[in-house]
């Protein structure tokens, strides 16, 4: 466990250990939960490459690192722990059509008929 204070800024990083300089790390999603099995109660910090929480700041890809920061919080029922689970994507940094190059993908809203 990593002990922190409420509203403290936390920095998170995913690092790819590879000798290939053409690979890039992209943080696609990151979810928090007070339960280690990520049951019913979850909170999205990052989703589809987009910041979902107002305190999240993602940093541009740097070598083999994907980085972001956010402010520490607790769930309303005052659970003693918060667990993080993130999904990362590894891409060829020269591919302009890769998931990494597309970045944040927000869902398109559908038009409704009257």
NORDA-V108719 format. One record per residue. N is the residue number from 1. SS is DSSP state (H for helix, E for strand, L for the rest). Layout:
BEGIN
N_SS + N_SS
END
This chain:
BEGIN
1_L + 2_L + 3_L + 4_L + 5_L + 6_L + 7_L + 8_L + 9_E + 10_E + 11_E + 12_E + 13_E + 14_E + 15_E + 16_L + 17_L + 18_L + 19_L + 20_L + 21_L + 22_L + 23_E + 24_E + 25_E + 26_E + 27_E + 28_E + 29_E + 30_E + 31_E + 32_E + 33_E + 34_L + 35_L + 36_L + 37_L + 38_L + 39_L + 40_L + 41_L + 42_E + 43_E + 44_E + 45_E + 46_E + 47_E + 48_L + 49_L + 50_E + 51_E + 52_L + 53_L + 54_L + 55_L + 56_L + 57_E + 58_E + 59_L + 60_L + 61_L + 62_E + 63_L + 64_L + 65_E + 66_E + 67_E + 68_E + 69_E + 70_E + 71_E + 72_L + 73_L + 74_L + 75_L + 76_L + 77_L + 78_L + 79_L + 80_L + 81_L + 82_L + 83_E + 84_E + 85_E + 86_E + 87_E + 88_E + 89_E + 90_E + 91_E + 92_E + 93_L + 94_L + 95_L + 96_L + 97_L + 98_L + 99_H + 100_H + 101_H + 102_H + 103_L + 104_L + 105_L + 106_L + 107_L + 108_L + 109_L + 110_L + 111_L + 112_L + 113_L + 114_L
END
